[in-house]
Amino acid sequence: MASITLDSVTKRFGDTCAVQGVSLSVPSGAFLSLVGPSGCGKTTLLRMLAGLETPTEGEIRFDGEAIDRLPPGRRDVAMVFQSYALYPQMTVAQNLAYPLRKRGVPKAERATRVAEVAGMLELEPLLQRRPRQLSGGQQQRVALGRALIREPRVFLLDEPLSNLDATLRTHMRREIGDLHRRLARTMVYVTHDQLEAMTMSTHIAVFDGGQLQQIGSPEDVYHRPANRTVASFIGSPAMAFLDAEAEDVGGAAVLRLAGHIVAALPRMPARRHMVVGIRPEDVRVADGGIAARVIGVENAGHEAIARLSTTAGDIAARLPAGPAPRAGDALAILPAADRLHLFHAETGARLTLNPRAPSAAVAPSALGHLQD
C-alpha cells in the first residue's frame, strides 16, 4: 500500500496542456476514482503515475518518496488496461504467472500464488483456457488477477469495464469494490462513468479541461459540489440549473425562482442574481407551486423521471412508482428548500449560503400575494 501525493503536476504536449497544476493527496489504502468528460486529463494523469508519461512540471510521491523520474518497472505499480492486454498464446494460468516468472519467482511459489488469485477471482475452472475461449467478464478477471498477483503498492485501472455490457459492468463493479475492501490496497481508477465512481470509491477527483475541480468523498462531491462543473457531472439525471433572484421581503432575505419564493436565506448576498441547482430527487409535486409542463417521461417501473419545462428553465423530477404524468400535462412543483445548491452566476463557484424553508409569512402558499 502507498499514499499518493501530487504536487503542482503539469503535463504539456507541445502547445497543449493536458494536465494543469494538479495537487492532491490520498491516504494509503484509498480507492481514488478520476472522473470527468473525455479529454479532461484523467488518463494522462494515470499514465504519469504508471511512468508511461513524465510530468512537465511538479512532483509525484508514493509514501513521501518522489517517483516521477523512476522508470515504470521500479515504481511497484500494476496497471489494468481497457483492452485487457492478455497474451493470446498463453493459458489463463500462464497469463497469471507471467509477472512472477519475469521477476524470477520460483516455480512452486508461482503455482501457489496462481492458485490463491484464481480462487479469489473464481478462475479455477478456467486456468487451462486461452483468452479467446473466455467471455469479456472472464478476461477482465484474468487481467485483474495478473495485476493482483504482483502484490504492488498501487493498482492503476484505466476504464477497465468500458468494453462490457451493462449486466457485466454491474457485476464487475461489485467484484472490484469487494476486492478493494478485502485487500485494502491503494487503487486509482479512471472512468467517465460517474455511477462507477460513486459506488466504488473512497475518494473522487473530478477533472475538467486538465484542471482538478474537486476531490472528496462520494458524499462530498454529490451533496456539496464545489462548482457547476462538478454538480453537472455527478448525478444522473443531471442537476438542473435555473436562474433565481434574492429579494428582501419584510426584512427577510428570500430566494425567488420562477416567480415563487422557494427558500429563506440567512443573509442578503452581495449579488442578488444567482443560479440554483436542483437534483431530480429534490423535486415534489405540490399544489400552489411552480407551474411546469411535462415534456417527456422515462418510466423505469419503480420510478419515473419526468422532464419538465418552467419559465426559469427545464428541470427533471424523480417521481415515485404509480400513474406517471404524460407529455403535455401541467404540474405544480416545489424543490426541497434545504437541499438547493446555489452557485455564482458568472464564475459558477458554490455559494456558502444555506437555504431553508421560508417562514409562514412568506410560505409558498402565500406567494400569490408576493408576486405583484
N, C-alpha and C positions, 0 to 999 in steps of 0.2 A: 504494500500500500504506500501511497505517497500523497502528500498535499501538493497542490499546484498553485503557482503564483505567476501571473503575467504582469510585467511592469512596463507600461507605455509601449506595448508591442505594435509595430507598424510593419506592413509589407507592401512594397510597391513593385509593380511590373511595368517598367518603363514609366510612362506618364500616368498610369492607372494606379490608384491607391486602393488595394483590395481590403486591407485591414488598417484602421487608423487609430493609433494611440490607445490600444485596449489595455486596461488594467483591471485585474480581478484576482480573487483568491478563493479557493475551495479547500475544505479540510480533507485529510486522509479518509478514504472510505466513502467519499461522496459519489453520487450519481449526478453528473452535470450534463444537462442537455443544452446544446447550442441550437437555437431556433431562429427563424427569420425567412424572408422571401428568398427566392433564387437570386444568386449573385450578391448576397449580403456579406460574404466573407467568412461564413462559418466553416466551410470545408477547407479553405486556405488556412484558417487558424488550426484546425485539426492536423493538417499536414505539417505545420510548423511544430506542433507538439510531437509528431512522429519523427521529425527530422528529414522529411521529404522536401521541405522548404526551409529557408533560413530567414529569420527576421531582418528587415532592412534597418530597423531601429528597435531598441528595447531589449528586455531580457525575460527568459522563461526559466523558472526554477521548480525543481521537484524537491520537496523537503528542504528548501532553502539553498539547494545546490544548483548553480547555473548549468543548464544542459543545452542551451540553444546553439552552441558551437560543437556539440558532440555528434558524431555520426549516428545514424539510426540504430545500429547494432549495439551501441554502448548505452542506450537510454533505458533499456529494460522495459520496453512497451510492446504491446501486441495489438495489431490492427485487424479489424474485421471489415472487409470491403462490401460495397453494394453488390458486386459481381461474384462474391463468394471466393473466387480465385483458388479453387481446388485443383490439384494435379489430376488430370483425367486418366492417366495411365496407372495411377495408384489406387489401391483399395481404401476404404474408409479407415481401416486400422493403420495403413501406411501413411495416409494423409495426417492422421492424428499424431503419429510418432515422428513425423519428419522434423519438426523443430528440435526435438530432443536428439535425434540422430545427428543433426547438423552441429549440435553442441557437444557431441561425444559422450552422451549419457549411455551407460552400459545397457546391453540388450534386455537383461532381466528387469532392470528398473524401468526401461521404456515400456515393456509389456505390462508391468504393474500400473504405471501411470495411465496408459491407454485404457486399461480395464476400469480404473477409477472414473475417468472422464466419461467413458462410454456409459457407465452405469448412471452417472449424474444426469446425462442428457438423453437417456433411454436409447442409446445407439447400439446396444449389444447385438440385436438381430441383424444389423446392417454392416458389421465390421468387414465382411468379405466382399461387399458390393463395391462397384466403382461409381463415381459421381453420376454418370449417365443413367444409372439404374435407380437414382434417388429422385424423390419429389423436391420441389423448391424448398419446402419447410425442412426436409431432412438434410438437404445440402447446407442450409443455413445453420442447422445444429452442428454439423461437422465443422463448418467454418468457426463457429463459436468454440467448439471443443479444441480445435487446433490452437486457438488463442489461449484458452484456459490452461492447457497442458504445460505451458511455459511458466505459469505462475508469475506473471510480470507484475511490476509495480503499478502500472496504469494500463487499462484497456481503452482502446480507441475504436469507436464504431461509427462508420460512415454510411448513414442511411441504409442499414442492413436489411430492413423489411420492405423497402420500396418495390421490390420485384414480386412480392407475394400478394395473393388475393386477400380480400377483406377478412375472411374467416381465419386464414393462416396468420395474418398480421395480428389479429386479436390474440390468438393462441401464443404466438412467439413473443408478443409484448408481455404476456403474463410470465412466460418462461424466463425472459431476460430479467424482469423485475424480481422474480423469485431467486434467480441465480445471484443477483447482486446482494439480496438480503442474506443468502446463505454464506457467500464468500466475503462480504464486507470489503470488497476491493474497490479502488478508485476507478470510475468509469466516466469517459467523456463520449457523448452520443450526439451525432449530428442528425437532425431531422428537419423537414419542413412541415411535419405533421404535429400540430400543437397538442392533439389528443395523446399521442405517444409521449410527448414531453411531460404533460400534466400527470399522466398515470404512473410513470416510472421514476421520475426524478426526485432527488432531494433538493437540487438547485437547478434553476433555469436561467440561461443568459439569452436575452433577446437582442438580435442584431438587425441593423438596417443601414444600408449604404456603407458597410465596412466599419461602422461605429457601434459600440456597446450601448444599448438603450437602457437596459436594466438587468440586474442579476438579483435573484432572491429565491425564496421557496415558491413552489407552485401556488400556494395560497396568496403570497405577496403579489406576484405578478398578475394574478387573476383579480383579486379584490382591491389591490392598491397599485394599479399600473402607473408607472412614472410619467407617462405621456400618452398622447393619442396613438402614436405608432404602436406601442406595446398593447394598449387597450384594444386596438383594431385587430391585432394579430392573434391574441389569446382569447379563445372563446368561440363556440360555434352553436348557433349562428352568431355572426359578429355583433359586437356592440353597435348600437345606433348612436349617431352624433347629431344633436339638434341645437339650434340657436336659442338662447334664452337671455333674459334680462333680470338683473337685480333691481328691486324697487324698494322705496320706503313707503310703508303703509301704516299709518298711525304710529310712527316712531319705530316700527319694527322692519328689519331687513327681510325681504322675501324674494323668492325666485319665481318669475313668471315664465311659463312655457306655453306657446300656442294659445295665449290669452287667458290661461288659468294659472293661479298660484298653486304651485306643487310642493313647495318646501319653504321652511323658515331658515334663515341664515344667522349665524352668531354675530355677524357684523356686516356692515356695508363694504363690499370690496372696492378697491381703488378704481378698477374698471368695471362698469356695470354690465357690459356685454360679455358673455362667456358662452362656452359650448358645454352642453350637458350630455354625458354618456349614459346610456341606459341599456342594460342587458335584458335579453328576452324573458328570463325568469323573474324579472323585477317589474313586470307589467301585468296589471289586472284589469279586467272589465269592471267598470263601476259607473253607476248612474251619476250624471252630472259631471262626468269627467271630460277629458279632451276628445273632441269629435274626431273620429277616424273612419276611414273606409277600407274595407278588405280588398287587397289587390291580388292575393294569392294565398293558398293554404297547402302546407305539406303535412299529410296525415300519417303519423308513424304508428298508429294503433294505440299505444299507451299515452300519446300526447299528440297535439297538433301545433305546428309552427305557423302562425298567421303573419303574413306580411301586410302592414297597414300603412296607409298614407294619411298624414296630418298636415296642417298648414305650416308646421315647423320642419317637416321632413318625413322621410319614411322610417319605420320602426318595425322590428319583429317582436312578436309576443308568443311566449311559450304557454299554451293553454292545456288544461288537464283533459284526460280522456272524456269523451262524451260527444254529443252532437256538435260538430265543428261548424263555424260560420262558413259562408260561401263567398266567392269573389263578388264584389259589389255590395255586400251587406254593410250597414252602418253600425258602428260600435262607439261606445264611450269608454275611454281608458284612463287609468291613472298609474304613474310609476310609484314605486315604494320610495318615499321621501328620504329615508335614511340610507338608501343604497344607490343614490345618484352619484355619478362621477363628474366632477367639474374640472374643466380644462381652460387654460388661457386661449382666447380666441385667435391670437396671432401666433404665439410660439408653440401651442399645443401642450405645454407643460401642465402637470397636475396642479390644481389649486388645493390648498390645505383647509379650505372652508368645510365644515362638517354640516351638511344639510340635515334637517329633521322635519317631522310632520309640523305643519303650521298650527297655530293655536286656533281655538274655536272662533275667535274674532275674524280670522282670515282663512277659515277652513274652506276646502274646495266646494262644499255645499253652498257657501255664501258668495261664490265667485261672480255670479251674475251681477251683483251689486258693485263689484270692484272693477269690472272691465270697462265701465263707461269713462 
